[in-house]
Amino acid sequence: MTIFLLLIILVLLCYLMKTVTHGEKEKQTVKDQPSLNYQAILPQYLKKNCSIILKKPLASLDAMYSIEGVLCDLDDEWLLIETMTKRKTIVRMLRIDTIQSIKEIID
């Protein structure tokens, strides 16, 4: 019985090692893909009404695919965007890495 349990534990350890090393290889290939540097592009949209399309949904910010508003402030990693709802103004902070594209909205 103990030999059987040892064999099961050994098989599980081998499986876990394989999945961990495979996951590290995937992370390296994702980093190798070229990405657009929005840190150089974003300053021209400062204090302008713009639409930002996100790479992935951010449910915590109530932004599933895009955010529209005035770009208030930005630094090396973060940006501050002010959005309007029916009754109030909401200021949201998000990472520059989450941006897929940005365009200016001309009224």
C-alpha positions in Angstrom: 0.0 0.0 0.0 2.8 2.4 0.9 4.6 1.6 -2.4 1.4 2.4 -4.3 1.1 5.8 -2.6 4.8 6.6 -3.2 4.3 5.9 -6.9 1.3 8.2 -7.1 3.2 11.0 -5.3 6.1 10.5 -7.8 3.8 10.7 -10.8 2.2 13.9 -9.4 5.6 15.5 -8.8 6.7 14.7 -12.3 3.5 16.2 -13.7 3.9 19.4 -11.6 7.5 19.8 -12.7 6.5 19.5 -16.3 3.7 22.1 -16.0 5.9 24.6 -14.2 8.7 24.4 -16.7 6.2 24.6 -19.6 4.7 27.8 -18.0 8.1 29.5 -17.8 8.7 28.9 -21.5 5.3 30.5 -22.4 6.1 33.6 -20.3 9.4 34.0 -22.2 7.7 33.8 -25.6 5.1 36.4 -24.5 7.9 38.8 -23.5 9.7 38.3 -26.8 6.7 39.7 -28.8 7.1 43.3 -29.8 4.8 45.8 -28.2 4.1 49.4 -28.9 5.6 51.9 -26.4 2.7 54.0 -25.2 4.9 55.9 -22.8 6.1 58.0 -25.7 2.7 58.4 -27.4 0.5 59.2 -24.4 1.9 62.8 -23.6 0.3 64.1 -26.8 -3.2 63.1 -25.5 -2.7 64.8 -22.1 -5.8 67.0 -21.1 -7.7 65.8 -24.2 -10.8 63.7 -24.6 -9.8 60.2 -25.7 -10.9 56.6 -25.9 -8.6 53.9 -24.6 -9.1 50.3 -25.7 -7.9 47.7 -23.2 -6.0 44.5 -23.8 -8.1 42.6 -21.2 -11.3 43.4 -19.3 -10.8 45.2 -16.0 -14.0 44.4 -14.1 -12.7 46.0 -10.9 -12.6 49.4 -12.8 -16.0 48.7 -14.5 -14.2 48.8 -17.8 -14.8 45.8 -19.9 -13.2 46.8 -23.3 -12.7 50.5 -23.4 -12.7 53.7 -21.4 -13.7 57.2 -22.6 -12.7 60.3 -20.8 -10.1 63.1 -20.3 -6.5 61.9 -19.7 -5.6 63.9 -16.6 -2.1 62.7 -15.6 0.5 60.1 -16.4 3.9 58.8 -15.3 6.1 55.9 -16.2 3.7 53.1 -15.3 0.3 54.6 -14.6 -2.2 57.0 -16.1 -5.2 58.9 -14.6 -8.3 59.2 -16.7 -11.4 61.2 -15.7 -14.7 59.7 -16.9 -18.2 61.2 -16.7 -21.3 59.2 -15.7 -24.8 60.5 -15.6 -24.4 62.3 -12.3 -20.8 62.4 -11.3 -17.2 62.4 -12.4 -15.1 59.3 -11.8 -11.3 59.3 -11.8 -9.7 56.0 -12.7 -6.1 54.9 -12.5 -4.8 52.2 -14.8 -1.5 50.8 -15.9 0.0 51.8 -19.3 0.7 48.1 -20.0 -3.1 47.4 -20.2 -3.6 49.7 -23.2 -4.1 48.1 -26.6 -4.8 51.3 -28.5 -5.8 55.0 -27.9 -7.5 57.6 -30.1 -8.6 61.1 -29.6 -12.3 62.0 -29.6 -13.0 65.2 -31.4 -16.3 66.8 -30.4 
